[in-house]
Amino acid sequence: MRANASQKNRSFLLRILEYEHIIVLLIIPIFLISLLSLAPHETEYWISYIWVFPVAFFIALIVNMLGISGALLFVPFFSVILPLFGEGFGPGESVIIGLFTQSFGITSATLGFFRYGLIDMKIVSLSLVAIIPIVILSSCIAFYIPKKILFLIICISLFLAIISLVYSKNLIKSIGTEKSDTMTIMLHIHTGTPSPAILIDRFGKVYSYCRCGYKVRVLAHSFGAVLQGITGSGLGYLGMIGMITSGIPLKIGIGSNHIVVAVSAIIASITYFLRSSSSDILVIPWNVIAITVPAVIIGAQLSPYAADQINIKILERMFLGLLIFLAFYTLYMGVLR
């Protein structure tokens, strides 16, 4: 009886997610109307950063094609690149923009993974239980970190992203790729007590693997959660290393990691919002968030189509080059200068 009810609920959810694009795009007017109601300002305030829209759109397009956190680019952009044009924000405000924006962008992408049946909820729930307290604590601590130290941590996060991108690509190659024409994926890498799992996606492809690398995933997610709360990014790429290292199939790992990052980004955003509302330490730049959120929602929805038209290997190299530049430039402008 319970199994039938569960199956019906799943079928109902999948039918709703068939209209994913419409549902996600409806979030934009709902968000903007809510924001204008809760934080009333003059029109000039809301349109002062409208030129950021194409920047946020292309950042969302690129990071979603590569499966990387948008905050990884948003934080250095707003804190060290934007000041070159006479604008800009401190690292704290930049982290808030990155987290709020990322919450909407990655949640939008996560719905797609739900629709395709590429999320292992047992892995997700075990990881979230471990990292939610860490995200909240690190988000609170971030308010008291000196500016230069915060910039240094952001630099470390960028360098770790570079290393993890190279490492994860090599690791994927060493384990073997998942061929699109193979209907059964078997990947049993045992790093603890065997915990076999079978997951079938919406196209009937069967994934047979082992969930036993719990400690590896929690360690990677926990360290990523510290960076997530302080710098707005880190959980995405470190979490993927944990997924791949512990033997989770690539697509299941990406889908499951997406929902872990989405939930943690939302929790970190709420923590920042509550903390900033109760003090004058940071002022949330709602006029920027009002522009970046619609941009990343649209960019996230269009990224799968763009990925079919672009050489991903070339894009990865360009992205790595950009991360290296941002890491060294942030180190110079924020720490050494």
MITIRO-288672 format. One record per residue (C-alpha): residue in three letters; x, y, z. Coordinates in steps of 0.2 Angstrom, whole numbers, padded with zeros to 4 digits, always signed. Layout:
BEGIN
ALAXYZ
...
% end
This chain:
BEGIN
MET+0000+0000+0000
ARG+0014+0012+0005
ALA+0024+0007-0010
ASN+0009+0011-0022
ALA+0006+0028-0013
SER+0025+0032-0015
GLN+0024+0027-0033
LYS+0009+0038-0036
ASN+0017+0053-0027
ARG+0033+0051-0038
SER+0023+0050-0054
PHE+0013+0066-0049
LEU+0030+0075-0045
LEU+0037+0069-0062
ARG+0022+0076-0071
ILE+0023+0093-0063
LEU+0042+0093-0067
GLU+0038+0091-0086
TYR+0033+0109-0085
GLU+0050+0113-0076
HIS+0054+0128-0087
ILE+0038+0137-0085
ILE+0038+0134-0066
VAL+0056+0141-0065
LEU+0052+0156-0076
LEU+0037+0160-0065
ILE+0049+0162-0050
ILE+0056+0178-0058
PRO+0040+0189-0057
ILE+0036+0181-0040
PHE+0053+0185-0033
LEU+0053+0203-0040
ILE+0036+0207-0034
SER+0040+0200-0016
LEU+0056+0209-0016
LEU+0049+0226-0021
SER+0035+0224-0008
LEU+0047+0219+0006
ALA+0061+0232+0002
PRO+0053+0247-0006
HIS+0065+0260-0014
GLU+0065+0272-0028
THR+0065+0266-0046
GLU+0083+0273-0048
TYR+0089+0262-0034
TRP+0082+0246-0043
ILE+0089+0250-0060
SER+0106+0256-0055
TYR+0114+0239-0058
ILE+0104+0234-0073
TRP+0120+0233-0083
VAL+0125+0218-0072
PHE+0112+0207-0080
PRO+0122+0201-0096
VAL+0137+0198-0084
ALA+0127+0187-0072
PHE+0118+0179-0087
PHE+0135+0173-0095
ILE+0142+0168-0078
ALA+0127+0157-0075
LEU+0128+0150-0093
ILE+0146+0145-0091
VAL+0146+0138-0073
ASN+0130+0128-0076
MET+0138+0120-0092
LEU+0153+0115-0082
GLY+0144+0111-0066
ILE+0153+0124-0055
SER+0146+0136-0042
GLY+0142+0153-0048
ALA+0148+0161-0032
LEU+0165+0156-0037
LEU+0165+0170-0051
PHE+0152+0182-0043
VAL+0162+0185-0027
PRO+0179+0190-0035
PHE+0169+0200-0049
PHE+0159+0211-0036
SER+0174+0213-0024
VAL+0189+0215-0035
ILE+0184+0218-0053
LEU+0169+0230-0051
PRO+0180+0242-0041
LEU+0190+0245-0057
PHE+0175+0254-0064
GLY+0172+0265-0049
GLU+0159+0253-0041
GLY+0161+0237-0031
PHE+0157+0229-0014
GLY+0167+0223+0000
PRO+0170+0204+0002
GLY+0156+0202+0014
GLU+0143+0210+0003
SER+0150+0200-0012
VAL+0148+0184-0003
ILE+0129+0188+0001
ILE+0126+0192-0018
GLY+0134+0176-0023
LEU+0125+0165-0010
PHE+0107+0173-0014
THR+0110+0172-0033
GLN+0117+0154-0032
SER+0102+0149-0022
PHE+0090+0152-0036
GLY+0102+0147-0050
ILE+0107+0130-0043
THR+0089+0126-0037
SER+0083+0129-0055
ALA+0096+0117-0062
THR+0092+0104-0048
LEU+0074+0103-0054
GLY+0081+0096-0070
PHE+0091+0082-0061
PHE+0075+0078-0052
ARG+0065+0076-0068
TYR+0078+0064-0075
GLY+0079+0054-0059
LEU+0098+0057-0056
ILE+0097+0060-0037
ASP+0101+0048-0024
MET+0091+0055-0009
LYS+0099+0043+0004
ILE+0116+0051-0001
VAL+0109+0068+0000
SER+0100+0066+0017
LEU+0116+0059+0025
SER+0127+0073+0019
LEU+0114+0087+0023
VAL+0113+0080+0041
ALA+0131+0082+0043
ILE+0134+0099+0035
ILE+0119+0110+0039
PRO+0126+0114+0056
ILE+0143+0118+0048
VAL+0135+0130+0035
ILE+0126+0139+0049
LEU+0141+0141+0060
SER+0153+0146+0046
SER+0140+0159+0040
CYS+0139+0167+0057
ILE+0158+0167+0059
ALA+0161+0175+0042
PHE+0154+0192+0049
TYR+0169+0193+0061
ILE+0183+0189+0049
PRO+0194+0203+0045
LYS+0193+0209+0027
LYS+0211+0204+0022
ILE+0209+0187+0030
LEU+0192+0185+0021
PHE+0200+0189+0004
LEU+0214+0177+0008
ILE+0201+0163+0011
ILE+0192+0168-0005
CYS+0209+0166-0014
ILE+0211+0149-0006
SER+0194+0144-0012
LEU+0199+0149-0030
PHE+0215+0139-0029
LEU+0206+0124-0022
ALA+0193+0125-0036
ILE+0207+0125-0049
ILE+0216+0110-0041
SER+0199+0101-0039
LEU+0194+0104-0057
VAL+0210+0096-0064
TYR+0210+0082-0051
SER+0192+0077-0054
LYS+0194+0077-0073
ASN+0209+0065-0071
LEU+0200+0054-0059
ILE+0185+0053-0070
LYS+0197+0047-0084
SER+0205+0034-0073
ILE+0189+0027-0067
GLY+0181+0026-0084
THR+0168+0037-0093
GLU+0149+0033-0093
LYS+0145+0030-0112
SER+0128+0037-0117
ASP+0124+0021-0127
THR+0126+0010-0112
MET+0110+0006-0103
THR+0118-0002-0087
ILE+0132+0007-0077
MET+0140-0004-0064
LEU+0153+0005-0053
HIS+0157-0004-0037
ILE+0171+0005-0028
HIS+0171-0001-0010
THR+0178+0011+0003
GLY+0169+0004+0018
THR+0155-0008+0023
PRO+0146-0013+0006
SER+0130-0003+0004
PRO+0124-0008-0014
ALA+0112+0003-0023
ILE+0102+0003-0039
LEU+0095+0018-0047
ILE+0085+0019-0064
ASP+0084+0036-0073
ARG+0069+0041-0083
PHE+0076+0034-0099
GLY+0078+0017-0091
LYS+0097+0017-0089
VAL+0101+0007-0074
TYR+0115+0013-0062
SER+0122+0000-0050
TYR+0135+0006-0037
CYS+0139+0006-0019
ARG+0135+0020-0006
CYS+0149+0014+0006
GLY+0161+0029+0005
TYR+0150+0039+0017
LYS+0165+0045+0027
VAL+0174+0051+0011
ARG+0159+0061+0006
VAL+0155+0069+0023
LEU+0173+0074+0025
ALA+0173+0082+0007
HIS+0156+0090+0010
SER+0161+0096+0028
PHE+0176+0105+0022
GLY+0166+0112+0007
ALA+0153+0118+0019
VAL+0165+0129+0029
LEU+0171+0137+0013
GLN+0152+0139+0007
GLY+0147+0148+0023
ILE+0162+0160+0023
THR+0166+0163+0004
GLY+0149+0157-0004
SER+0157+0143-0014
GLY+0167+0127-0011
LEU+0154+0114-0007
GLY+0151+0111-0026
TYR+0168+0106-0032
LEU+0174+0098-0016
GLY+0158+0088-0014
MET+0160+0082-0032
ILE+0178+0076-0028
GLY+0170+0066-0013
MET+0156+0059-0024
ILE+0169+0053-0038
THR+0182+0047-0025
SER+0169+0036-0016
GLY+0163+0028-0032
ILE+0147+0036-0036
PRO+0143+0037-0054
LEU+0146+0054-0062
LYS+0128+0059-0067
ILE+0121+0053-0050
GLY+0135+0062-0041
ILE+0132+0078-0050
GLY+0113+0077-0047
SER+0115+0073-0029
ASN+0128+0086-0026
HIS+0117+0099-0034
ILE+0103+0097-0021
VAL+0116+0097-0007
VAL+0124+0113-0013
ALA+0106+0121-0016
VAL+0100+0117+0001
SER+0116+0123+0009
ALA+0116+0139-0001
ILE+0098+0143+0004
ILE+0102+0140+0022
ALA+0118+0151+0021
SER+0108+0165+0013
ILE+0095+0164+0027
THR+0108+0164+0040
TYR+0116+0180+0032
PHE+0100+0188+0030
LEU+0095+0185+0048
ARG+0112+0190+0055
SER+0113+0206+0044
SER+0095+0211+0049
SER+0099+0211+0067
SER+0115+0221+0065
ASP+0123+0235+0055
ILE+0138+0224+0051
LEU+0133+0221+0033
VAL+0120+0229+0021
ILE+0112+0217+0009
PRO+0113+0225-0009
TRP+0095+0220-0014
ASN+0096+0231-0030
VAL+0110+0220-0037
ILE+0102+0204-0031
ALA+0086+0209-0040
ILE+0096+0209-0056
THR+0107+0194-0054
VAL+0093+0182-0049
PRO+0083+0183-0065
ALA+0099+0183-0075
VAL+0105+0166-0067
ILE+0088+0158-0068
ILE+0087+0161-0087
GLY+0105+0157-0089
ALA+0103+0140-0080
GLN+0088+0135-0090
LEU+0097+0139-0107
SER+0114+0131-0102
PRO+0109+0113-0108
TYR+0105+0120-0125
ALA+0121+0130-0126
ALA+0132+0115-0120
ASP+0126+0106-0136
GLN+0133+0120-0147
ILE+0150+0123-0138
ASN+0166+0113-0137
ILE+0166+0110-0118
LYS+0185+0106-0118
ILE+0189+0123-0124
LEU+0177+0131-0112
GLU+0185+0121-0098
ARG+0202+0128-0102
MET+0196+0145-0104
PHE+0187+0144-0087
LEU+0203+0137-0079
GLY+0213+0152-0086
LEU+0200+0164-0079
LEU+0200+0156-0062
ILE+0219+0157-0061
PHE+0219+0175-0066
LEU+0205+0179-0053
ALA+0214+0169-0039
PHE+0231+0179-0042
TYR+0222+0196-0045
THR+0211+0194-0029
LEU+0227+0189-0019
TYR+0236+0205-0025
MET+0221+0217-0024
GLY+0213+0210-0008
VAL+0228+0203+0002
LEU+0245+0210-0004
ARG+0240+0228-0009
% end
